[in-house]
């Protein structure tokens, strides 16, 4: 990768205003391969892309893991310069999307409803108890929560959520496809779980956001758009494929017609 980045430094020289040091506030949840900023070894695909940008631009990034609900507060206080991951569509009571600058998607995530493989395709009416990482927002489930059709069990980490599903103490877990693919085999048999396309799911972009550093966001966007091969190679290292292609693969694997997919 260093050889690639060395070739790119000259390309960024014209847009790099001045190299600086910045603090990125990141979710403390271990959501590998997307991110695990508490790791001392490999912090995930987003970190690898940001570090490639750092090496090419000269900017230095310090990563601080924070509880999800504190991220926007620390951004508003000025204690962190950027937040990752962020999304224009995510609501919080502290900052608004209109006042923030967002990068182009660093990665995209196919988040959805993880169930035991033998329980797939049974329909949303069978999801009475749903596990969800603490700090996430159950947007797709809010109507069922409000009418008491589905109860939420908050979990502190991915292993806890998967264990509850495996033991059938809950019916499903709200989780991203690649996070499940990475995490589940450490604790359970291969292919114990599936992201059920007949249940709520979304293709969600993960972006870097800031209140004040629009120039760095512009640089990062230019870096990613100018170096698609480098970005693709980094994602391939983490065995992450395009979400549209992944959706088609899951559709075929689950033997579903498009009309049967949750909307």
ChimeraX attribute file (.defattr): number of C-alpha atoms within 10 A of each C-alpha:
attribute: neighborCount
match mode: 1-to-1
recipient: residues
	/A:1	9
	/A:2	10
	/A:3	7
	/A:4	13
	/A:5	17
	/A:6	13
	/A:7	11
	/A:8	20
	/A:9	17
	/A:10	12
	/A:11	15
	/A:12	19
	/A:13	13
	/A:14	8
	/A:15	15
	/A:16	18
	/A:17	12
	/A:18	11
	/A:19	12
	/A:20	12
	/A:21	12
	/A:22	16
	/A:23	17
	/A:24	24
	/A:25	28
	/A:26	25
	/A:27	25
	/A:28	18
	/A:29	20
	/A:30	21
	/A:31	21
	/A:32	23
	/A:33	23
	/A:34	25
	/A:35	23
	/A:36	22
	/A:37	26
	/A:38	17
	/A:39	13
	/A:40	7
	/A:41	8
	/A:42	14
	/A:43	19
	/A:44	20
	/A:45	24
	/A:46	25
	/A:47	20
	/A:48	19
	/A:49	21
	/A:50	19
	/A:51	16
	/A:52	23
	/A:53	24
	/A:54	18
	/A:55	16
	/A:56	22
	/A:57	26
	/A:58	18
	/A:59	17
	/A:60	16
	/A:61	18
	/A:62	11
	/A:63	20
	/A:64	16
	/A:65	19
	/A:66	17
	/A:67	13
	/A:68	19
	/A:69	15
	/A:70	15
	/A:71	25
	/A:72	22
	/A:73	16
	/A:74	17
	/A:75	22
	/A:76	14
	/A:77	9
	/A:78	13
	/A:79	13
	/A:80	22
	/A:81	21
	/A:82	30
	/A:83	25
	/A:84	23
	/A:85	22
	/A:86	22
	/A:87	19
	/A:88	15
	/A:89	10
	/A:90	11
	/A:91	12
	/A:92	12
	/A:93	8
	/A:94	13
	/A:95	14
	/A:96	14
	/A:97	17
	/A:98	9
	/A:99	10
	/A:100	15
	/A:101	21
	/A:102	24
	/A:103	21
	/A:104	19
	/A:105	18
	/A:106	21
	/A:107	19
	/A:108	18
	/A:109	20
	/A:110	20
	/A:111	19
	/A:112	23
	/A:113	27
	/A:114	29
	/A:115	27
	/A:116	20
	/A:117	14
	/A:118	10
	/A:119	15
	/A:120	19
	/A:121	17
	/A:122	12
	/A:123	12
	/A:124	16
	/A:125	10
	/A:126	13
	/A:127	19
	/A:128	16
	/A:129	19
	/A:130	25
	/A:131	25
	/A:132	23
	/A:133	21
	/A:134	15
	/A:135	15
	/A:136	12
	/A:137	13
	/A:138	15
	/A:139	11
	/A:140	13
	/A:141	17
	/A:142	14
	/A:143	12
	/A:144	16
	/A:145	17
	/A:146	10
	/A:147	9
	/A:148	11
	/A:149	16
	/A:150	20
	/A:151	17
	/A:152	18
	/A:153	16
	/A:154	16
	/A:155	17
	/A:156	13
	/A:157	15
	/A:158	22
	/A:159	16
	/A:160	15
	/A:161	24
	/A:162	28
	/A:163	16
	/A:164	18
	/A:165	21
	/A:166	18
	/A:167	10
	/A:168	13
	/A:169	14
	/A:170	21
	/A:171	21
	/A:172	31
	/A:173	30
	/A:174	23
	/A:175	24
	/A:176	22
	/A:177	21
	/A:178	21
	/A:179	19
	/A:180	24
	/A:181	18
	/A:182	14
	/A:183	17
	/A:184	19
	/A:185	13
	/A:186	10
	/A:187	11
	/A:188	13
	/A:189	9
	/A:190	10
	/A:191	12
	/A:192	17
	/A:193	26
	/A:194	21
	/A:195	28
	/A:196	25
	/A:197	23
	/A:198	22
	/A:199	23
	/A:200	19
	/A:201	22
	/A:202	17
	/A:203	14
	/A:204	16
	/A:205	17
	/A:206	21
	/A:207	21
	/A:208	23
	/A:209	27
	/A:210	24
	/A:211	20
	/A:212	15
	/A:213	15
	/A:214	15
	/A:215	14
	/A:216	23
	/A:217	20
	/A:218	16
	/A:219	18
	/A:220	23
	/A:221	17
	/A:222	17
	/A:223	24
	/A:224	21
	/A:225	12
	/A:226	14
	/A:227	13
	/A:228	11
	/A:229	12
	/A:230	18
	/A:231	19
	/A:232	15
	/A:233	13
	/A:234	19
	/A:235	21
	/A:236	13
	/A:237	11
	/A:238	16
	/A:239	12
	/A:240	20
	/A:241	13
	/A:242	14
	/A:243	17
	/A:244	11
	/A:245	10
	/A:246	14
	/A:247	14
	/A:248	13
	/A:249	12
	/A:250	15
	/A:251	18
	/A:252	11
	/A:253	9
	/A:254	16
	/A:255	10
	/A:256	15
	/A:257	9
	/A:258	12
	/A:259	8
	/A:260	13
	/A:261	15
	/A:262	14
	/A:263	11
